[in-house]
Each structure stands twice: as C-alpha cells, then as structure tokens.
C-alpha cells in the first residue's frame, strides 16, 4: 500500500537541523503507526541523506522514556495526550495532530460477534480477551 507523505511531516523532517549532523535522527512512534511510518521514513530517506533510528512501542511507554531523558528528535503518537504532556513539561516542542485513533475489536473467525453482540462477548467467561498495554497504549485502556 503506497502512502502519500503528509506535507507537514515531510517539511518538519526536511527542516530538521540534524541533516547537517552525522548523528541519526532519533524517531519514536506508537506501535500502531509502525507500518505507515516505516514507509514514510523510507520515502523520506530517498529525498534526504539522513539516517533515521526508528523505534516503535506503546506511546505512553515512549513518553515515559522521553520524560526520563531519552533523546528523541521526532515523537509520533495518534493519542494527543502524550505529546501534549511532553510539551507542557518542557520536554517537547510544537504538537500537531496528524492522525486519529479509532477503537476497534478484532475476533477470531470462530467467534461470532458484531456491533450488537460485542459487549455480551466481552463479558462471556468462555471468551478470552486481549488488549494492548494498559495506561501506555490507548487500546489498552
């Protein structure tokens, strides 16, 4: 699947002062963004001779790492709460919304579920429910 590079992200990366530096651009993003951002980074690297060190993890865990002092140049999260908290703590710059999260449920093919029966299935003791990391990833909350 080909993506169109968001002009804001491309501009931000292209104007990054690290381009003149030999150090890689430290990029952190929520795990849910891995596919799109990996493709975006690949397209960016075709345009700019910059090494990008990308890591993907739950956005809340990444926020905690940054709060503890991890050096990051670009942090991407579809959950505005985390980048806004970093900015308010003086550990981040401008925050721009570029994506939104929608919560969804995925079930194994043998689990008959639809929007009208989802709650009953979630409460069914015979059904095993899995989530993302609670308090660190919006899908885990």
Long-range contacts (C-beta under 8 A, 24 or more apart in sequence): 1-39, 2-39, 3-36, 3-39, 3-40, 3-43, 5-40, 5-43, 5-44, 6-40, 6-98, 8-96, 8-98, 9-40, 9-98, 10-44, 10-47, 12-74, 13-44, 13-48, 13-50, 13-74, 14-44, 14-47, 14-48, 16-50, 16-73, 16-74, 18-50, 18-73, 19-48, 19-49, 19-50, 24-50, 24-51, 24-52, 24-53, 25-50, 25-51, 25-52, 25-53, 25-73, 25-74, 26-53, 26-71, 26-72, 26-73, 26-74, 27-52, 27-53, 27-54, 27-55, 27-72, 27-73, 27-74, 27-75, 27-76, 28-54, 28-55, 28-56, 28-57, 28-62, 28-65, 28-66, 28-70, 28-72, 28-74, 28-75, 28-76, 29-54, 29-55, 29-56, 29-59, 29-62, 29-75, 29-76, 29-77, 30-56, 30-57, 30-58, 30-59, 30-62, 30-76, 30-77, 30-78, 30-79, 30-137, 31-56, 31-57, 31-58, 31-137, 32-78, 32-101, 32-137, 32-139, 33-76, 33-77, 33-78, 33-99, 37-76, 58-132, 58-133, 58-136, 58-137, 58-140, 59-136, 59-137, 59-138, 60-133, 60-135, 60-136, 60-137, 61-133, 61-136, 61-137, 64-136, 66-91, 66-92, 67-91, 78-138, 79-138, 101-138, 101-139, 103-138, 103-139
